Amino acid sequence: MPPHPQCTRKASATPIETRGTPVPSGDRYLEYAAHGGFNNQRRNLFHALLIAHALDRTLLLPPALSHRLSPRYGQCPGHVAPPPHSLQLFEKAAAQQEKIAAQRERRRGPPGPLAAASLSRLLNFSAVSDLVGTKDLGRVDVAALTTATVKYDCTNTIWTFKPRSGNQCAARDGWRAKGDCKCRDVAATLGDSKTKDYEVVRVGSTFKGFDTDPIRYQPWALRLQRATLTYANPVRAVVRRATSRFAPALAHHEHLSPYLSLHLRGGDGEFKRRFAQTIRNAFKECVASYLTARRKNRKTKLVLPVALYIASDTTYRNKPEYRDGLARLEQVLRKEAGVTAGGAVKVVALSHVVKDAAAAVSAATPGLEDGRAVAATPDLEMHLDLLLCAGAGLGFGGSTGSSVSSSVRTLRRFYLGEAEEAAKKRGGAAKRGAGKTG
């Protein structure tokens, strides 16, 4: 994306609202406000991780929000930090999960206390602990700490991490400023004397208005982006068990297995109105993705029927576009397998392989309290669907405009890149071994 023609670094000072007396030493935190669907929350998280890394502050992680029912406190221009009731809602859901479990197990007495669960329970940040420290927002009493709240105008500000030539900047995702656009360097603006001695810096919304292109493909930035889709071990364990029920694991790779997947969103809004086109596009993407994968790996024999994992929030089997797409996919698979008849596709859904998502995740988590807190994560089935779609080593087709499909594509790029890198290493090791024996 070319730089926005009105963006300039010659901007007025950023207003900072402070509370309390500056503290020259001690823990330093960064608080941000997430909102929207999970992919929006993931983008908020990625930008917040970048800011925390630039400022050398520990990132306070908010709760995982409901994909459709999340509070709108993080949207620009209402870029305010999460109110206490957002944590209380999550605690209430976790307490309800504990109450149900107690009744099921016929335990007496009140349910045990549950700590507020944040993204740190759903995702695993251990691989980037050398870059950014993280902590549950619910475990830090922000009200008792000194704070510096950044009161920038999110409608015309682009945050940068590395200067471009010409002192210009450009945000991703088609963001456009209202009026004069201002480029503000994160380290220079938020790491100066106005904020460095305050225990908490609150930046509000981190959804849009970020110029990440200059750093996006640096190894450390890719690691932070990867962390936003690295799920906690209990969630991954449930997905591995579910996958083993319909597709064997691919050799040499932890996440990919030989099956296809579709994500068909059509249960609400504009997605519902254009669901027929969504189905056609998803099958088209799936076939193209499959053929690309086959060109790279012709040596592997295709065994029919191939499992097709479908994640959807509405019914699709009675749609003519679904029947047509499935017939086209089967035709392609039979041609690749060198057969002319027989079933080529076996359709699988989450309900076939995970009967009770909350119970499965709870059982896979060490400790009853932690397990039930993770099990109370909003839209837990959606997260399992996301991982199961991403693990389709033969190809994927998604819904245009869907944040879940976008997250699947991002995660698949990481999976496929890791698989290619592993293949190169194996090839190099094989050549070295052949050279020694020769």
Helices and strands as residue ranges (DSSP letters): E 16-19, E 29-33, H 38-55, E 58-61, H 84-104, H 119-122, G 126-128, E 134-136, G 137-139, G 142-144, E 147-150, E 157-160, G 165-167, E 182-185, H 186-190, E 200-205, E 210-211, H 219-227, H 233-244, E 260-264, H 269-273, H 275-296, E 306-312, H 320-337, E 345-348, H 350-353, H 357-364, H 368-375, H 380-390, E 395-397, H 403-437
